[in-house]
Amino acid sequence: MKTKSDIEKIAINVLRLESAAIAQLATFINDDFSNAVEAIISIEGRVIITGIGKSAIVAQKIVATMNSTGTPAVFMHAADAIHGDLGIVQPHDIVIAISKSGNTPEIKVLVPLLKHTGSKLIALVGNRESYLSKNADFILDAFVEKEACPLNLAPTTSTTAQLALGDALAICLLECRQFTNQDFAKYHPGGALGKRLYLKVEDLAFQNEKPNVQIDTDIREVLVSITKNRLGAVAVMNGSQVVGIITDGDIRRMLEKSSDFLQLKAGDIMGKQPKTIQKGELAVHALDMMKANNITQLIVLDQNASYFGIIHLHDLLKEGII
Protein backbone atom coordinates (compact mmCIF):
# COMPACT_ATOMS: atom_id res chain seq x y z
CA MET A 1 0.00 0.00 0.00
CA LYS A 2 1.33 3.41 -0.96
CA THR A 3 1.73 6.03 1.74
CA LYS A 4 0.18 9.49 1.42
CA SER A 5 3.62 10.84 0.63
CA ASP A 6 4.05 8.27 -2.16
CA ILE A 7 0.67 9.14 -3.63
CA GLU A 8 1.45 12.85 -3.60
CA LYS A 9 4.79 12.26 -5.32
CA ILE A 10 3.12 10.21 -8.05
CA ALA A 11 0.53 12.94 -8.67
CA ILE A 12 3.19 15.66 -8.78
CA ASN A 13 5.27 13.60 -11.20
CA VAL A 14 2.30 13.11 -13.54
CA LEU A 15 1.54 16.83 -13.56
CA ARG A 16 5.16 17.72 -14.20
CA LEU A 17 5.45 15.22 -17.06
CA GLU A 18 2.28 16.49 -18.70
CA SER A 19 3.12 20.17 -18.24
CA ALA A 20 6.57 19.56 -19.75
CA ALA A 21 4.95 17.82 -22.73
CA ILE A 22 2.62 20.78 -23.31
CA ALA A 23 5.51 23.22 -23.04
CA GLN A 24 7.37 21.21 -25.68
CA LEU A 25 4.42 21.56 -28.07
CA ALA A 26 5.19 25.26 -28.37
CA THR A 27 8.38 24.36 -30.24
CA PHE A 28 6.34 22.40 -32.81
CA ILE A 29 4.11 25.30 -33.88
CA ASN A 30 5.06 26.15 -37.47
CA ASP A 31 3.65 27.10 -40.86
CA ASP A 32 1.59 23.91 -40.99
CA PHE A 33 -0.31 25.11 -37.93
CA SER A 34 -0.99 28.61 -39.28
CA ASN A 35 -1.84 27.19 -42.71
CA ALA A 36 -4.31 24.81 -41.09
CA VAL A 37 -5.98 27.74 -39.29
CA GLU A 38 -6.21 29.69 -42.55
CA ALA A 39 -7.64 26.66 -44.33
CA ILE A 40 -10.36 26.25 -41.70
CA ILE A 41 -11.20 29.97 -41.79
CA SER A 42 -11.66 29.85 -45.56
CA ILE A 43 -13.90 26.77 -45.86
CA GLU A 44 -17.59 27.02 -46.65
CA GLY A 45 -18.38 23.82 -44.76
CA ARG A 46 -17.61 22.46 -41.33
CA VAL A 47 -14.71 20.94 -39.44
CA ILE A 48 -15.13 17.17 -39.13
CA ILE A 49 -13.01 15.74 -36.32
CA THR A 50 -12.35 12.01 -36.06
CA GLY A 51 -10.36 9.56 -33.99
CA ILE A 52 -10.38 6.13 -32.38
CA GLY A 53 -10.15 5.12 -28.71
CA LYS A 54 -9.06 7.89 -26.34
CA SER A 55 -8.34 10.13 -29.33
CA ALA A 56 -12.03 9.92 -30.20
CA ILE A 57 -12.91 11.27 -26.75
CA VAL A 58 -10.44 14.13 -27.25
CA ALA A 59 -12.02 14.78 -30.66
CA GLN A 60 -15.44 15.20 -29.04
CA LYS A 61 -14.06 17.76 -26.62
CA ILE A 62 -12.40 19.75 -29.40
CA VAL A 63 -15.66 19.66 -31.38
CA ALA A 64 -17.51 21.08 -28.36
CA THR A 65 -14.93 23.85 -27.92
CA MET A 66 -15.05 24.83 -31.58
CA ASN A 67 -18.84 24.87 -31.73
CA SER A 68 -18.99 27.12 -28.69
CA THR A 69 -16.45 29.56 -30.10
CA GLY A 70 -17.78 30.11 -33.60
CA THR A 71 -16.30 27.27 -35.67
CA PRO A 72 -18.97 24.76 -36.80
CA ALA A 73 -17.64 21.27 -36.05
CA VAL A 74 -18.94 17.69 -36.11
CA PHE A 75 -17.55 14.55 -34.46
CA MET A 76 -17.18 11.38 -36.56
CA HIS A 77 -15.90 8.20 -34.92
CA ALA A 78 -13.20 6.64 -37.10
CA ALA A 79 -14.62 3.12 -36.75
CA ASP A 80 -18.17 4.25 -37.56
CA ALA A 81 -16.91 6.27 -40.53
CA ILE A 82 -15.92 3.14 -42.41
CA HIS A 83 -19.34 1.64 -41.73
CA GLY A 84 -21.53 4.39 -43.11
CA ASP A 85 -20.81 7.59 -41.19
CA LEU A 86 -18.39 8.78 -43.87
CA GLY A 87 -21.47 10.39 -45.42
CA ILE A 88 -21.06 13.14 -42.82
CA VAL A 89 -18.08 14.49 -44.80
CA GLN A 90 -18.96 16.84 -47.64
CA PRO A 91 -16.59 18.34 -50.27
CA HIS A 92 -16.54 21.78 -48.61
CA ASP A 93 -15.63 20.36 -45.19
CA ILE A 94 -12.18 19.92 -43.70
CA VAL A 95 -11.23 16.87 -41.64
CA ILE A 96 -9.01 16.70 -38.56
CA ALA A 97 -7.87 13.15 -37.79
CA ILE A 98 -6.45 12.63 -34.29
CA SER A 99 -4.09 9.74 -33.56
CA LYS A 100 -1.03 9.19 -31.42
CA SER A 101 0.62 6.66 -33.70
CA GLY A 102 -1.02 7.63 -36.97
CA ASN A 103 -0.84 3.96 -37.97
CA THR A 104 -3.90 2.32 -36.43
CA PRO A 105 -5.86 0.00 -38.77
CA GLU A 106 -8.96 2.20 -38.72
CA ILE A 107 -6.93 5.27 -39.68
CA LYS A 108 -5.22 3.41 -42.52
CA VAL A 109 -8.59 2.37 -43.92
CA LEU A 110 -10.18 5.78 -43.37
CA VAL A 111 -7.51 8.09 -44.81
CA PRO A 112 -7.84 7.03 -48.49
CA LEU A 113 -11.62 7.33 -48.20
CA LEU A 114 -11.29 10.83 -46.78
CA LYS A 115 -8.92 11.85 -49.56
CA HIS A 116 -11.48 10.56 -52.07
CA THR A 117 -14.11 13.01 -50.74
CA GLY A 118 -11.94 15.92 -51.86
CA SER A 119 -11.79 17.39 -48.35
CA LYS A 120 -8.48 18.61 -46.99
CA LEU A 121 -7.01 16.53 -44.17
CA ILE A 122 -5.33 17.85 -41.02
CA ALA A 123 -3.40 15.29 -38.97
CA LEU A 124 -3.17 15.96 -35.25
CA VAL A 125 -0.63 13.22 -34.68
CA GLY A 126 2.20 12.16 -32.41
CA ASN A 127 4.30 10.56 -35.16
CA ARG A 128 5.41 12.69 -38.11
CA GLU A 129 6.60 9.59 -39.98
CA SER A 130 3.27 7.80 -39.74
CA TYR A 131 0.86 6.83 -42.51
CA LEU A 132 -1.54 9.56 -41.38
CA SER A 133 1.15 12.25 -41.42
CA LYS A 134 2.39 11.30 -44.89
CA ASN A 135 -1.12 11.55 -46.34
CA ALA A 136 -2.23 14.74 -44.60
CA ASP A 137 -2.33 18.23 -46.08
CA PHE A 138 -1.27 19.76 -42.76
CA ILE A 139 0.42 18.22 -39.71
CA LEU A 140 -0.18 19.41 -36.15
CA ASP A 141 2.65 17.77 -34.23
CA ALA A 142 1.49 16.28 -30.90
CA PHE A 143 4.63 14.25 -30.19
CA VAL A 144 5.31 13.33 -26.57
CA GLU A 145 8.38 11.52 -25.31
CA LYS A 146 6.49 9.22 -22.95
CA GLU A 147 3.18 8.69 -21.24
CA ALA A 148 2.71 9.58 -17.59
CA CYS A 149 1.65 5.95 -17.11
CA PRO A 150 4.63 4.09 -15.55
CA LEU A 151 4.08 1.32 -18.10
CA ASN A 152 4.19 3.92 -20.88
CA LEU A 153 0.95 2.40 -22.19
CA ALA A 154 -2.17 4.24 -20.98
CA PRO A 155 -2.83 7.37 -23.05
CA THR A 156 -2.18 10.19 -20.58
CA THR A 157 0.47 12.66 -21.64
CA SER A 158 -0.41 12.07 -25.30
CA THR A 159 -4.11 12.87 -24.85
CA THR A 160 -3.24 15.93 -22.77
CA ALA A 161 -1.07 17.14 -25.65
CA GLN A 162 -3.90 16.51 -28.12
CA LEU A 163 -6.32 18.50 -25.96
CA ALA A 164 -3.88 21.38 -25.63
CA LEU A 165 -3.27 21.56 -29.38
CA GLY A 166 -7.02 21.45 -29.95
CA ASP A 167 -7.47 24.37 -27.58
CA ALA A 168 -4.69 26.31 -29.32
CA LEU A 169 -6.37 25.69 -32.67
CA ALA A 170 -9.82 26.72 -31.39
CA ILE A 171 -8.56 29.92 -29.79
CA CYS A 172 -6.60 30.90 -32.91
CA LEU A 173 -9.81 30.46 -34.90
CA LEU A 174 -11.75 32.47 -32.31
CA GLU A 175 -9.34 35.39 -32.53
CA CYS A 176 -9.12 35.25 -36.32
CA ARG A 177 -12.92 35.46 -36.48
CA GLN A 178 -12.88 38.37 -33.99
CA PHE A 179 -15.34 36.43 -31.85
CA THR A 180 -16.91 38.73 -29.22
CA ASN A 181 -18.66 38.41 -25.87
CA GLN A 182 -21.95 38.90 -27.68
CA ASP A 183 -21.13 36.06 -30.08
CA PHE A 184 -20.22 33.86 -27.14
CA ALA A 185 -23.55 34.62 -25.46
CA LYS A 186 -25.45 33.44 -28.55
CA TYR A 187 -23.91 29.99 -28.21
CA HIS A 188 -24.25 29.83 -24.40
CA PRO A 189 -27.79 31.08 -23.67
CA GLY A 190 -28.28 28.60 -20.86
CA GLY A 191 -26.53 28.53 -17.52
CA ALA A 192 -24.80 31.22 -15.52
CA LEU A 193 -22.09 31.86 -18.11
CA GLY A 194 -24.54 32.84 -20.83
CA LYS A 195 -26.67 34.88 -18.47
CA ARG A 196 -23.69 36.99 -17.44
CA LEU A 197 -23.29 37.93 -21.10
CA TYR A 198 -26.85 38.66 -22.17
CA LEU A 199 -29.27 38.98 -19.23
CA LYS A 200 -30.21 42.62 -18.66
CA VAL A 201 -31.37 44.49 -15.59
CA GLU A 202 -34.82 45.08 -17.10
CA ASP A 203 -35.30 41.32 -17.57
CA LEU A 204 -35.12 40.90 -13.79
CA ALA A 205 -36.65 44.16 -12.56
CA PHE A 206 -39.66 43.63 -14.86
CA GLN A 207 -40.62 40.55 -12.81
CA ASN A 208 -40.76 42.55 -9.58
CA GLU A 209 -43.31 44.98 -8.23
CA LYS A 210 -42.48 48.69 -8.43
CA PRO A 211 -42.73 49.75 -4.78
CA ASN A 212 -42.83 53.51 -4.36
CA VAL A 213 -44.09 56.12 -1.95
CA GLN A 214 -44.24 59.87 -2.09
CA ILE A 215 -41.82 61.98 -0.08
CA ASP A 216 -44.59 62.99 2.36
CA THR A 217 -45.92 59.47 2.89
CA ASP A 218 -46.18 58.57 6.57
CA ILE A 219 -44.00 55.86 8.01
CA ARG A 220 -46.84 53.35 8.42
CA GLU A 221 -47.45 53.24 4.66
CA VAL A 222 -43.71 52.99 4.04
CA LEU A 223 -43.54 49.91 6.28
CA VAL A 224 -46.55 48.35 4.56
CA SER A 225 -45.01 48.93 1.11
CA ILE A 226 -41.64 47.41 2.04
CA THR A 227 -43.31 44.40 3.66
CA LYS A 228 -45.82 43.84 0.86
CA ASN A 229 -43.33 43.88 -2.03
CA ARG A 230 -40.63 41.75 -0.40
CA LEU A 231 -37.75 43.62 -2.00
CA GLY A 232 -36.44 45.08 1.22
CA ALA A 233 -36.76 48.61 -0.14
CA VAL A 234 -39.09 51.21 -1.57
CA ALA A 235 -38.37 54.11 -3.92
CA VAL A 236 -39.24 57.57 -2.64
CA MET A 237 -40.80 59.87 -5.23
CA ASN A 238 -41.42 63.59 -5.51
CA GLY A 239 -44.17 63.46 -8.06
CA SER A 240 -42.75 61.25 -10.83
CA GLN A 241 -39.10 61.86 -9.92
CA VAL A 242 -37.06 59.42 -7.82
CA VAL A 243 -35.51 61.37 -4.96
CA GLY A 244 -34.52 58.63 -2.54
CA ILE A 245 -34.77 55.08 -1.28
CA ILE A 246 -35.78 53.54 2.03
CA THR A 247 -34.48 50.08 2.87
CA ASP A 248 -35.39 47.77 5.72
CA GLY A 249 -31.99 48.71 7.18
CA ASP A 250 -33.06 52.37 7.25
CA ILE A 251 -36.20 51.32 9.14
CA ARG A 252 -34.17 49.47 11.78
CA ARG A 253 -31.82 52.42 12.24
CA MET A 254 -34.81 54.77 12.55
CA LEU A 255 -36.34 52.61 15.31
CA GLU A 256 -33.06 52.75 17.24
CA LYS A 257 -32.74 56.53 17.00
CA SER A 258 -36.29 57.88 17.19
CA SER A 259 -38.74 57.57 20.06
CA ASP A 260 -41.55 59.18 18.06
CA PHE A 261 -41.07 57.45 14.73
CA LEU A 262 -44.78 57.30 13.91
CA GLN A 263 -44.69 61.02 13.17
CA LEU A 264 -41.98 60.67 10.57
CA LYS A 265 -42.45 60.91 6.81
CA ALA A 266 -40.64 59.08 4.05
CA GLY A 267 -38.49 62.10 3.33
CA ASP A 268 -37.21 62.16 6.90
CA ILE A 269 -35.46 58.78 6.73
CA MET A 270 -34.78 58.14 3.05
CA GLY A 271 -31.34 57.81 1.55
CA LYS A 272 -31.09 60.94 -0.60
CA GLN A 273 -28.58 59.68 -3.14
CA PRO A 274 -29.86 56.23 -4.14
CA LYS A 275 -27.69 54.08 -6.34
CA THR A 276 -29.36 53.70 -9.73
CA ILE A 277 -28.80 51.68 -12.87
CA GLN A 278 -30.23 51.91 -16.37
CA LYS A 279 -32.62 49.12 -17.30
CA GLY A 280 -30.59 48.30 -20.44
CA GLU A 281 -27.42 47.51 -18.48
CA LEU A 282 -26.26 43.91 -18.09
CA ALA A 283 -27.41 42.26 -14.88
CA VAL A 284 -23.80 41.40 -14.07
CA HIS A 285 -23.07 45.15 -13.93
CA ALA A 286 -25.78 45.47 -11.29
CA LEU A 287 -23.97 42.82 -9.30
CA ASP A 288 -20.70 44.72 -9.61
CA MET A 289 -22.39 47.90 -8.34
CA MET A 290 -23.94 46.09 -5.39
CA LYS A 291 -20.59 44.60 -4.42
CA ALA A 292 -18.77 47.92 -4.79
CA ASN A 293 -21.29 49.75 -2.60
CA ASN A 294 -22.09 46.91 -0.18
CA ILE A 295 -25.82 47.09 -0.91
CA THR A 296 -28.49 44.59 -1.95
CA GLN A 297 -30.87 46.75 -4.03
CA LEU A 298 -30.62 49.18 -6.90
CA ILE A 299 -33.20 51.61 -8.29
CA VAL A 300 -33.75 50.89 -11.98
CA LEU A 301 -34.38 53.78 -14.36
CA ASP A 302 -35.49 53.81 -17.98
CA GLN A 303 -33.92 55.79 -20.82
CA ASN A 304 -35.82 58.90 -19.69
CA ALA A 305 -34.52 58.59 -16.11
CA SER A 306 -38.04 57.58 -15.01
CA TYR A 307 -38.60 54.97 -12.33
CA PHE A 308 -38.70 51.46 -13.81
CA GLY A 309 -38.40 49.33 -10.68
CA ILE A 310 -35.98 47.72 -8.24
CA ILE A 311 -33.49 44.91 -8.73
CA HIS A 312 -32.48 42.89 -5.69
CA LEU A 313 -29.43 40.75 -5.02
CA HIS A 314 -31.77 37.77 -4.69
CA ASP A 315 -32.80 38.23 -8.33
CA LEU A 316 -29.18 37.72 -9.35
CA LEU A 317 -28.77 34.75 -7.02
CA LYS A 318 -31.88 33.12 -8.49
CA GLU A 319 -30.43 33.37 -12.00
CA GLY A 320 -27.09 31.93 -10.88
CA ILE A 321 -25.15 35.03 -11.93
CA ILE A 322 -23.21 35.24 -8.68
Phi and psi in degrees as a GROMACS rama.xvg file:
@    title "Ramachandran Plot"
@    xaxis  label "Phi"
@    yaxis  label "Psi"
@TYPE xy
-74.7079  142.429  LYS-2
-78.5131  167.456  THR-3
-58.5752  -38.7519  LYS-4
-63.5189  -41.0502  SER-5
-62.4825  -44.6158  ASP-6
-61.6479  -43.3548  ILE-7
-64.0461  -39.2132  GLU-8
-64.4831  -40.0989  LYS-9
-62.2112  -46.6699  ILE-10
-61.2933  -44.2597  ALA-11
-62.6525  -40.6183  ILE-12
-63.7001  -42.505  ASN-13
-59.6858  -47.7102  VAL-14
-63.62  -38.685  LEU-15
-68.0975  -40.557  ARG-16
-62.5425  -44.2561  LEU-17
-71.6951  -38.1841  GLU-18
-66.8892  -35.6488  SER-19
-66.4927  -37.4242  ALA-20
-65.7526  -40.6148  ALA-21
-65.8496  -42.3417  ILE-22
-60.3936  -36.5979  ALA-23
-66.8108  -29.1612  GLN-24
-58.9138  -30.7374  LEU-25
-59.247  -28.6879  ALA-26
-78.6525  -10.899  THR-27
-96.347  -6.17363  PHE-28
-72.1373  123.121  ILE-29
-145.774  -162.968  ASN-30
-61.7412  -32.6914  ASP-31
-58.3568  -39.5086  ASP-32
-65.738  -51.1502  PHE-33
-65.5741  -35.0825  SER-34
-67.0232  -36.2762  ASN-35
-64.7401  -42.1131  ALA-36
-60.4382  -47.3059  VAL-37
-62.5256  -36.7743  GLU-38
-65.7424  -40.8582  ALA-39
-67.3406  -41.9339  ILE-40
-59.4171  -35.0328  ILE-41
-87.27  -11.5668  SER-42
-73.1856  152.764  ILE-43
-89.2304  -18.8249  GLU-44
-97.1927  -142.197  GLY-45
-118.9  171.366  ARG-46
-95.7073  121.102  VAL-47
-101.752  122.654  ILE-48
-115.505  130.102  ILE-49
-133.218  159.913  THR-50
-177.706  177.829  GLY-51
-133.197  148.087  ILE-52
64.8466  -137.463  GLY-53
-64.0695  -30.3468  LYS-54
-64.4931  -28.6594  SER-55
-67.8427  -37.3773  ALA-56
-66.0475  -42.7255  ILE-57
-59.8718  -41.9216  VAL-58
-58.6161  -40.9297  ALA-59
-63.9255  -37.7484  GLN-60
-67.0429  -42.6923  LYS-61
-64.71  -39.4753  ILE-62
-57.5324  -46.5263  VAL-63
-61.7593  -41.7015  ALA-64
-65.1591  -43.4835  THR-65
-64.6717  -45.5354  MET-66
-60.2625  -34.0601  ASN-67
-82.1432  -8.33823  SER-68
-122.629  22.0647  THR-69
97.6282  4.98466  GLY-70
-113.901  106.299  THR-71
-59.0401  125.377  PRO-72
-140.525  151.524  ALA-73
-135.746  137.622  VAL-74
-88.8634  137.541  PHE-75
-135.159  115.562  MET-76
-68.8705  133.762  HIS-77
-61.0977  -37.4768  ALA-78
-69.6931  -41.1048  ALA-79
-69.0151  -29.1381  ASP-80
-60.231  -37.4099  ALA-81
-86.17  7.24496  ILE-82
-127.435  32.7527  HIS-83
123.563  -29.4846  GLY-84
-73.8368  -6.16915  ASP-85
-60.1956  -19.5743  LEU-86
-63.7693  -13.0841  GLY-87
-62.4482  -35.9339  ILE-88
-79.4849  124.781  VAL-89
-113.916  159.634  GLN-90
-55.6809  -29.9525  PRO-91
-89.7996  2.93133  HIS-92
-85.8695  169.157  ASP-93
-129.618  140.918  ILE-94
-110.958  133.742  VAL-95
-110.659  118.298  ILE-96
-104.447  125.713  ALA-97
-107.223  127.6  ILE-98
-161.264  138.272  SER-99
-70.8652  -52.0538  LYS-100
-84.2995  -31.6373  SER-101
73.1338  9.50359  GLY-102
-129.278  13.841  ASN-103
-67.1335  151.466  THR-104
-55.4525  -42.3309  PRO-105
-62.3895  -41.0961  GLU-106
-64.4664  -41.734  ILE-107
-65.4453  -32.087  LYS-108
-75.8937  -39.0251  VAL-109
-73.9373  -39.4248  LEU-110
-55.6986  -49.2514  VAL-111
-60.4926  -34.8696  PRO-112
-67.6329  -38.9367  LEU-113
-65.603  -42.3572  LEU-114
-61.7471  -33.33  LYS-115
-68.4118  -25.0252  HIS-116
-72.1358  -16.8005  THR-117
88.8212  -2.35478  GLY-118
-79.1753  146.214  SER-119
-72.9943  150.492  LYS-120
-120.557  125.72  LEU-121
-107.261  126.996  ILE-122
-100.576  117.937  ALA-123
-100.886  97.3721  LEU-124
-139.884  150.512  VAL-125
-95.1399  2.60893  GLY-126
-137.693  105.301  ASN-127
-68.6037  -16.2591  ARG-128
-97.3899  9.0039  GLU-129
-78.9537  169.139  SER-130
-59.6868  -43.7287  TYR-131
-61.6545  -46.2866  LEU-132
-60.3923  -43.7391  SER-133
-69.9265  -15.9458  LYS-134
-110.414  6.10671  ASN-135
-92.9408  153.957  ALA-136
-79.4238  -32.8805  ASP-137
-138.773  143.622  PHE-138
-117.259  124.388  ILE-139
-103.514  109.024  LEU-140
-78.3861  114.097  ASP-141
-113.982  34.139  ALA-142
-64.1148  135.337  PHE-143
-128.954  147.145  VAL-144
-72.2903  -37.868  GLU-145
-161.049  159.366  LYS-146
-78.2534  157.196  GLU-147
-71.5972  -20.6676  ALA-148
-60.1336  130.235  CYS-149
-63.3709  -20.7949  PRO-150
-86.9206  -5.33225  LEU-151
57.8553  36.591  ASN-152
-120.626  -51.5642  LEU-153
-67.1106  127.16  ALA-154
-60.9498  112.023  PRO-155
-133.955  -75.3568  THR-156
-59.4765  -38.0233  THR-157
-66.9285  -40.3327  SER-158
-72.93  -31.945  THR-159
-62.7729  -41.995  THR-160
-63.7252  -40.4994  ALA-161
-62.7017  -43.6738  GLN-162
-61.1008  -43.8342  LEU-163
-64.2135  -43.1674  ALA-164
-64.2229  -37.8842  LEU-165
-62.4531  -40.5462  GLY-166
-64.2494  -43.184  ASP-167
-60.0423  -41.8069  ALA-168
-64.4265  -47.0938  LEU-169
-62.6991  -40.7765  ALA-170
-72.1596  -35.7142  ILE-171
-60.023  -43.1331  CYS-172
-65.0343  -41.7888  LEU-173
-56.7811  -48.138  LEU-174
-70.5487  -36.8542  GLU-175
-64.4513  -32.5874  CYS-176
-83.8707  -4.6581  ARG-177
55.7721  46.0634  GLN-178
-66.0915  129.821  PHE-179
-109.463  173.63  THR-180
-57.5361  -39.4545  ASN-181
-66.0455  -39.2129  GLN-182
-62.7084  -43.624  ASP-183
-60.1597  -40.9511  PHE-184
-62.203  -34.3787  ALA-185
-62.1381  -33.6422  LYS-186
-93.2117  -5.20581  TYR-187
-131.84  53.74  HIS-188
-68.8813  -24.3425  PRO-189
-94.9856  155.774  GLY-190
83.0342  170.712  GLY-191
-65.0262  -35.6434  ALA-192
-61.1072  -48.4133  LEU-193
-64.7711  -40.076  GLY-194
-63.7211  -34.179  LYS-195
-63.5883  -23.3378  ARG-196
-98.8673  -17.3943  LEU-197
-131.766  -24.0249  TYR-198
-69.3031  128.725  LEU-199
-104.174  161.405  LYS-200
-56.8178  -42.787  VAL-201
-62.9949  -29.5852  GLU-202
-63.8783  -30.5426  ASP-203
-92.2158  -44.6904  LEU-204
-64.1771  -31.0416  ALA-205
-61.305  -28.9396  PHE-206
-77.3752  -17.7778  GLN-207
-91.9589  163.801  ASN-208
-69.0247  169.999  GLU-209
-116.675  69.6879  LYS-210
-62.9298  130.703  PRO-211
-156.333  148.456  ASN-212
-134.835  159.168  VAL-213
-82.5455  160.643  GLN-214
-61.4891  -24.7518  ILE-215
-101.725  12.6593  ASP-216
-67.916  137.754  THR-217
-75.7698  163.614  ASP-218
-65.5329  -28.8356  ILE-219
-60.6681  -47.2664  ARG-220
-65.759  -34.3356  GLU-221
-62.07  -45.7049  VAL-222
-61.4144  -42.5353  LEU-223
-62.0328  -43.869  VAL-224
-64.2397  -43.8837  SER-225
-63.6403  -43.2485  ILE-226
-67.6253  -43.0916  THR-227
-64.6116  -40.27  LYS-228
-92.3972  -9.07183  ASN-229
54.9823  34.1934  ARG-230
-111.055  -2.19498  LEU-231
72.415  13.5203  GLY-232
-164.342  163.056  ALA-233
-144.602  140.178  VAL-234
-80.2933  140.474  ALA-235
-103.945  127.676  VAL-236
-114.802  149.045  MET-237
-117.712  92.1683  ASN-238
74.4507  -118.659  GLY-239
-104.02  4.79624  SER-240
-99.8182  132.047  GLN-241
-74.9426  123.314  VAL-242
-120.022  -7.17693  VAL-243
-175.611  -178.16  GLY-244
-143.636  144.02  ILE-245
-121.424  124.986  ILE-246
-107.207  167.779  THR-247
-63.5008  -26.3108  ASP-248
-65.8677  -38.7803  GLY-249
-62.7896  -38.1731  ASP-250
-62.6335  -45.3211  ILE-251
-62.5324  -42.8432  ARG-252
-65.2349  -36.0595  ARG-253
-63.6672  -42.1055  MET-254
-63.9039  -32.2886  LEU-255
-72.1745  -33.664  GLU-256
-94.6091  -30.433  LYS-257
-110.145  134.747  SER-258
-93.5458  -12.5453  SER-259
-126.886  50.8013  ASP-260
-68.2047  -20.9042  PHE-261
-68.801  -13.5838  LEU-262
-90.0135  -6.29771  GLN-263
-77.5663  155.199  LEU-264
-111.341  167.24  LYS-265
-56.2429  -40.3154  ALA-266
-65.3148  -19.5109  GLY-267
-76.9396  -25.9475  ASP-268
-120.977  -1.8258  ILE-269
-70.6756  152.945  MET-270
-77.8212  123.462  GLY-271
-86.8669  -6.91611  LYS-272
-130.066  69.3629  GLN-273
-65.7739  144.138  PRO-274
-75.2217  129.706  LYS-275
-124.781  160.606  THR-276
-145.647  144.804  ILE-277
-73.2255  144.248  GLN-278
-64.0594  -24.8484  LYS-279
-82.552  -3.9398  GLY-280
-71.7352  154.825  GLU-281
-66.8485  143.948  LEU-282
-59.8283  -32.9013  ALA-283
-64.3503  -27.9277  VAL-284
-69.3065  -33.9722  HIS-285
-62.6354  -41.2911  ALA-286
-61.3114  -43.3234  LEU-287
-60.3365  -40.9913  ASP-288
-66.3587  -41.051  MET-289
-63.0292  -43.2446  MET-290
-63.6463  -44.1397  LYS-291
-64.3665  -31.5374  ALA-292
-107.343  3.59889  ASN-293
54.5832  48.8128  ASN-294
-129.101  168.774  ILE-295
-120.243  -1.65214  THR-296
-136.376  152.565  GLN-297
-134.962  140.848  LEU-298
-76.0464  132.131  ILE-299
-104.922  128.888  VAL-300
-114.987  152.257  LEU-301
-89.7902  -172.619  ASP-302
-65.6203  -16.5616  GLN-303
-100.357  13.5195  ASN-304
65.2558  21.2092  ALA-305
-89.3325  155.668  SER-306
-66.5671  124.56  TYR-307
-108.837  -31.2626  PHE-308
157.042  -160.925  GLY-309
-130.414  139.523  ILE-310
-113.452  135.072  ILE-311
-113.008  153.785  HIS-312
-55.1451  -34.7769  LEU-313
-62.625  -31.2877  HIS-314
-61.9859  -39.896  ASP-315
-71.7661  -38.8735  LEU-316
-62.2251  -41.7318  LEU-317
-62.258  -34.2967  LYS-318
-85.6873  -3.99421  GLU-319
75.6528  20.4517  GLY-320
-75.0735  -29.3416  ILE-321
